[in-house]
Amino acid sequence: MVDCDRRTATMMTLFGTLLASGTAPLEASYTSAEPNGYMDKVPAAWKGNEQIGIVLYDHVTALDVIGPHYFLGRLAGATIHFVADSIRPIPSENGLVLTPTATFETCPKNLDVLLIGGGTAGTLAAMRDPAMLAFLRDRGARAKWVTSVCTGSLVLGRAGLLNGYRATSHWIGRPLLKEFGAVEVDERVVFDRNRATGAGVSAGLDLALALIQRLRPTEFAQMVQLFAEYAPAPSLDSGTPDHAPPAVLARAQDMLTGFVAGVREVAATANDRRPG
Amino acid sequence: MVDCDRRTATMMTLFGTLLASGTAPLEASYTSAEPNGYMDKVPAAWKGNEQIGIVLYDHVTALDVIGPHYFLGRLAGATIHFVADSIRPIPSENGLVLTPTATFETCPKNLDVLLIGGGTAGTLAAMRDPAMLAFLRDRGARAKWVTSVCTGSLVLGRAGLLNGYRATSHWIGRPLLKEFGAVEVDERVVFDRNRATGAGVSAGLDLALALIQRLRPTEFAQMVQLFAEYAPAPSLDSGTPDHAPPAVLARAQDMLTGFVAGVREVAATANDRRPG
């Protein structure tokens, strides 16, 4: 989920200044860095060579993709690509900028994992972006795993990649999955054949852990979970619609009415002109 | 936790090219974005004006700071600053670059929340960086909340900010807290007066949720938890040393021996020349 305000504008101005100067000591900061790090000690049998594409777009919810990135980024031997329409910096939310490392054109043609996160207005824009949909259809047709977090599944759906698949989404998005031919499942992580979808935002951690169990031996996944100290203990119990107080749920739903209407509008358009 | 490899170098080269070109359509991407977003519907009574400083440094573990950022970034009316020694892009891990919005000099003098994340070799470097320690001591002396995630508490400790405080850290770091005068507590989130420390990596989500409960009405925190769909359900149960299989724990500990030795070395130096 996304919100965007004047702080983002301020940050973008600062960043624009930096871009214009072109003098940031990037290579220096890299070469001064630590050696290859603790994952070098991973046994050879636990190493792989996956090509992983994490899709970025303006106002994607950062945690949707950075949660999974923690786990996927520890797949020793794998290569992570942050993919967007260009390598321009991508504004996510509240002043946080994410940096693509590949474009729709330069991203490897055959991916082991394709992952897209969600958001609100930014996600609606992604669902309307022909270049995004073309990229997802192309790589999704061959990727070993086609995955999403939060309302990212609605973008996969719009691209036709969840037609006939069981899937989940952020709780606000789950009832909308059927608009794109998917079968709504009210679970936190849903695997159906090579599609893996996660519920809202924080579900990306659960999705990624479950995915690395499928890519590597269980002991490897356990080790990464231990590194992440992933034994969550939220201090409140309002993480799902059936646990949140009714007034809190009603307010959250009210805030998202525009998003829901937007998805229905996109779906109506999509139905008019599939496969888009 | 951090690891750093050739992919980071590739990414930094790409990014350097972009910086040199100075032509990214940043303002265009901002102005074409969604309107102010769903948090605009937050009632006035739930709005604040906090100044929040999230500290970045080379090879910080991204999820340590992006997890809390999800929650803190939804405090309507608050301003988030990503603070580093300069506004050069900061390499975190596995190709992910984070972008500061303020420097140690330009960051507001009085912060409501100061937050620092952890890592491994990058964190050791931060613990040895006089400018970092000076920044933390200055802002930490006046911040309403001085907070950390993962091994970030060791940096706070090195800066003298946890002396006599109960605190936690990543499980590998908890026994090291006493080197800096802190009292180790084996809990996921520890509050002691205005210090709030979290355990490893993923504990940043729990820390931030608990913190926003203290900054806003409970209903607000519940609403943000619902937006995040933060009802975690990991598919494995190896997130803590006492739950991970012994062989997995032994391997993880082995990978981190260099980090532990480095912290002890920093602590010995710190003891020689406090307050540094």
Contacts between the chains, C-beta under 8 A, distances in Angstrom:
chain1	res1	chain2	res2	distance
A	1	B	38	7.1
A	1	B	227	5.3
A	1	B	228	7.9
A	2	B	34	7.0
A	2	B	37	6.2
A	3	B	36	6.8
A	3	B	37	3.0
A	3	B	38	6.1
A	3	B	39	4.5
A	3	B	40	7.7
A	3	B	73	7.9
A	3	B	74	7.3
A	4	B	30	7.9
A	4	B	33	5.1
A	4	B	34	5.7
A	4	B	35	7.9
A	4	B	36	6.6
A	4	B	37	5.3
A	5	B	36	5.5
A	5	B	37	7.1
A	7	B	79	5.6
A	7	B	80	6.6
A	7	B	101	8.0
A	8	B	30	6.2
A	8	B	33	7.8
A	9	B	30	5.7
A	10	B	101	7.2
A	11	B	99	7.5
A	11	B	101	4.4
A	12	B	26	4.9
A	12	B	27	6.4
A	12	B	29	7.8
A	12	B	30	4.8
A	13	B	27	7.8
A	14	B	87	5.9
A	14	B	101	5.8
A	15	B	26	6.2
A	15	B	87	7.5
A	15	B	99	6.0
A	15	B	101	7.9
A	16	B	24	7.9
A	16	B	26	4.9
A	16	B	27	6.6
A	18	B	19	7.2
A	18	B	87	5.5
A	18	B	88	7.2
A	18	B	89	7.9
A	19	B	18	7.2
A	19	B	19	5.7
A	19	B	22	4.9
A	19	B	23	8.0
A	19	B	24	5.8
A	19	B	26	7.0
A	20	B	22	4.8
A	21	B	22	7.8
A	22	B	19	5.0
A	22	B	20	4.8
A	22	B	21	7.8
A	22	B	22	5.3
A	24	B	16	7.8
A	24	B	19	5.7
A	24	B	86	7.9
A	24	B	88	4.0
A	24	B	89	6.3
A	25	B	88	6.2
A	26	B	12	4.9
A	26	B	15	6.2
A	26	B	16	4.8
A	26	B	19	7.0
A	26	B	88	6.9
A	26	B	89	6.6
A	26	B	91	8.0
A	27	B	12	6.4
A	27	B	13	7.8
A	27	B	16	6.6
A	29	B	12	7.8
A	29	B	58	5.5
A	29	B	88	6.5
A	29	B	90	7.5
A	29	B	91	6.1
A	30	B	4	8.0
A	30	B	8	6.2
A	30	B	9	5.8
A	30	B	12	4.8
A	30	B	91	5.8
A	32	B	58	7.3
A	33	B	4	5.2
A	33	B	8	7.7
A	33	B	58	5.9
A	33	B	59	5.8
A	33	B	91	6.8
A	33	B	121	7.4
A	33	B	122	7.2
A	34	B	2	6.9
A	34	B	4	5.8
A	34	B	59	6.0
A	34	B	120	6.9
A	34	B	121	2.8
A	34	B	122	6.2
A	34	B	124	8.0
A	34	B	125	7.5
A	35	B	4	7.9
A	35	B	121	7.3
A	36	B	3	6.8
A	36	B	4	6.6
A	36	B	5	5.6
A	37	B	2	6.1
A	37	B	3	3.1
A	37	B	4	5.4
A	37	B	5	7.2
A	37	B	120	6.7
A	37	B	121	6.9
A	38	B	1	7.1
A	38	B	3	6.2
A	38	B	120	6.1
A	38	B	255	4.0
A	38	B	256	6.1
A	38	B	258	7.5
A	38	B	259	7.3
A	39	B	3	4.4
A	39	B	255	7.4
A	40	B	3	7.7
A	41	B	251	7.8
A	41	B	254	6.6
A	41	B	255	4.8
A	58	B	29	5.5
A	58	B	32	7.5
A	58	B	33	5.9
A	59	B	33	5.8
A	59	B	34	6.2
A	61	B	70	7.6
A	62	B	66	5.4
A	62	B	69	6.9
A	62	B	70	7.2
A	63	B	66	5.7
A	63	B	67	6.5
A	63	B	69	7.5
A	63	B	70	4.2
A	63	B	228	7.5
A	66	B	62	5.4
A	66	B	63	5.7
A	66	B	66	4.2
A	66	B	67	7.9
A	66	B	96	7.2
A	67	B	63	6.5
A	67	B	66	7.9
A	67	B	67	7.4
A	69	B	62	6.9
A	69	B	63	7.5
A	69	B	94	6.9
A	69	B	96	6.3
A	70	B	61	7.6
A	70	B	62	7.1
A	70	B	63	4.2
A	70	B	201	6.7
A	70	B	202	7.9
A	73	B	3	7.8
A	73	B	93	6.1
A	73	B	94	3.4
A	73	B	95	7.7
A	73	B	96	7.5
A	74	B	3	7.2
A	74	B	94	7.7
A	79	B	7	5.6
A	80	B	7	6.5
A	80	B	94	5.2
A	80	B	95	5.1
A	80	B	96	7.9
A	81	B	95	7.7
A	82	B	11	7.9
A	82	B	95	6.6
A	82	B	96	7.1
A	86	B	24	7.8
A	87	B	14	5.7
A	87	B	15	7.3
A	87	B	17	7.9
A	87	B	18	5.4
A	88	B	18	7.0
A	88	B	24	3.8
A	88	B	25	6.4
A	88	B	26	6.9
A	88	B	29	6.8
A	89	B	18	7.8
A	89	B	24	6.3
A	89	B	26	6.7
A	89	B	99	6.7
A	90	B	29	7.6
A	91	B	26	7.9
A	91	B	29	6.2
A	91	B	30	6.0
A	91	B	33	7.0
A	93	B	73	6.1
A	94	B	69	6.9
A	94	B	73	3.4
A	94	B	74	7.7
A	94	B	80	5.2
A	95	B	73	7.7
A	95	B	80	5.2
A	95	B	81	7.7
A	95	B	82	6.6
A	95	B	101	5.3
A	96	B	66	7.2
A	96	B	69	6.3
A	96	B	73	7.5
A	96	B	80	7.9
A	96	B	82	7.1
A	96	B	98	7.6
A	96	B	99	7.4
A	97	B	98	7.9
A	97	B	99	4.0
A	98	B	96	7.6
A	98	B	97	7.9
A	99	B	11	7.3
A	99	B	15	5.9
A	99	B	89	6.7
A	99	B	96	7.4
A	99	B	97	4.0
A	99	B	99	7.3
A	101	B	7	7.8
A	101	B	10	7.0
A	101	B	11	4.3
A	101	B	14	5.8
A	101	B	15	7.9
A	101	B	95	5.3
A	120	B	34	6.9
A	120	B	37	6.8
A	120	B	38	6.1
A	121	B	33	7.1
A	121	B	34	2.7
A	121	B	35	7.3
A	121	B	37	7.0
A	122	B	33	7.1
A	122	B	34	6.4
A	124	B	34	7.9
A	125	B	34	7.6
A	150	B	229	7.7
A	170	B	229	6.0
A	171	B	226	7.9
A	171	B	229	6.0
A	188	B	231	7.2
A	188	B	233	4.8
A	189	B	233	7.6
A	189	B	235	7.3
A	199	B	229	5.1
A	200	B	227	7.3
A	200	B	228	6.5
A	200	B	229	2.9
A	201	B	70	6.7
A	201	B	227	7.1
A	201	B	228	4.5
A	201	B	229	5.7
A	201	B	230	7.4
A	202	B	70	7.9
A	202	B	205	6.4
A	202	B	228	4.9
A	202	B	229	5.9
A	202	B	230	4.5
A	202	B	231	7.9
A	202	B	232	6.3
A	203	B	229	5.9
A	205	B	202	6.4
A	205	B	232	6.9
A	205	B	234	7.4
A	206	B	232	6.4
A	206	B	233	5.5
A	206	B	234	5.8
A	206	B	235	6.5
A	209	B	234	5.7
A	209	B	235	5.7
A	209	B	236	6.4
A	210	B	235	4.5
A	213	B	235	6.4
A	213	B	236	7.0
A	218	B	236	7.4
A	219	B	245	7.1
A	219	B	247	7.1
A	219	B	248	5.6
A	221	B	236	5.9
A	221	B	238	7.8
A	222	B	236	5.7
A	222	B	238	3.7
A	222	B	244	5.8
A	222	B	245	6.3
A	222	B	248	4.7
A	223	B	238	7.6
A	223	B	244	7.7
A	223	B	248	5.1
A	223	B	251	6.1
A	223	B	252	5.5
A	225	B	234	6.6
A	225	B	236	5.4
A	225	B	238	4.6
A	225	B	239	5.1
A	225	B	244	7.6
A	226	B	171	7.9
A	226	B	238	5.3
A	226	B	239	6.4
A	226	B	240	7.4
A	226	B	241	7.2
A	226	B	244	4.6
A	226	B	248	6.2
A	226	B	249	6.7
A	226	B	252	5.1
A	227	B	1	5.3
A	227	B	200	7.3
A	227	B	201	7.1
A	227	B	252	6.2
A	228	B	1	7.8
A	228	B	63	7.4
A	228	B	200	6.5
A	228	B	201	4.5
A	228	B	202	4.9
A	228	B	239	7.0
A	229	B	150	7.7
A	229	B	170	6.0
A	229	B	171	6.0
A	229	B	199	5.1
A	229	B	200	2.8
A	229	B	201	5.7
A	229	B	202	5.9
A	229	B	203	5.9
A	229	B	239	5.7
A	229	B	240	6.6
A	230	B	201	7.4
A	230	B	202	4.5
A	230	B	234	5.6
A	230	B	239	4.2
A	231	B	188	7.2
A	231	B	202	7.9
A	231	B	234	7.6
A	231	B	237	7.9
A	231	B	239	3.2
A	231	B	240	4.8
A	231	B	243	6.8
A	232	B	202	6.2
A	232	B	205	6.9
A	232	B	206	6.4
A	232	B	232	3.8
A	232	B	234	7.1
A	232	B	239	7.7
A	233	B	188	4.8
A	233	B	189	7.6
A	233	B	206	5.5
A	234	B	205	7.4
A	234	B	206	5.8
A	234	B	209	5.7
A	234	B	225	6.6
A	234	B	230	5.6
A	234	B	231	7.6
A	234	B	232	7.1
A	235	B	189	7.3
A	235	B	206	6.5
A	235	B	209	5.6
A	235	B	210	4.5
A	235	B	213	6.4
A	236	B	209	6.4
A	236	B	213	7.0
A	236	B	218	7.5
A	236	B	221	6.0
A	236	B	222	5.7
A	236	B	225	5.4
A	237	B	231	7.9
A	238	B	221	7.8
A	238	B	222	3.7
A	238	B	223	7.6
A	238	B	225	4.6
A	238	B	226	5.3
A	239	B	225	5.1
A	239	B	226	6.4
A	239	B	228	7.0
A	239	B	229	5.7
A	239	B	230	4.2
A	239	B	231	3.1
A	239	B	232	7.7
A	240	B	226	7.4
A	240	B	229	6.6
A	240	B	231	4.8
A	241	B	226	7.2
A	243	B	231	6.8
A	244	B	222	5.8
A	244	B	223	7.7
A	244	B	225	7.6
A	244	B	226	4.6
A	245	B	219	7.1
A	245	B	222	6.4
A	247	B	219	7.0
A	248	B	219	5.6
A	248	B	222	4.7
A	248	B	223	5.1
A	248	B	226	6.2
A	249	B	226	6.6
A	251	B	41	7.7
A	251	B	223	6.1
A	252	B	223	5.5
A	252	B	226	5.1
A	252	B	227	6.2
A	254	B	41	6.5
A	255	B	38	3.9
A	255	B	39	7.4
A	255	B	41	4.8
A	256	B	38	6.1
A	258	B	38	7.5
A	259	B	38	7.3
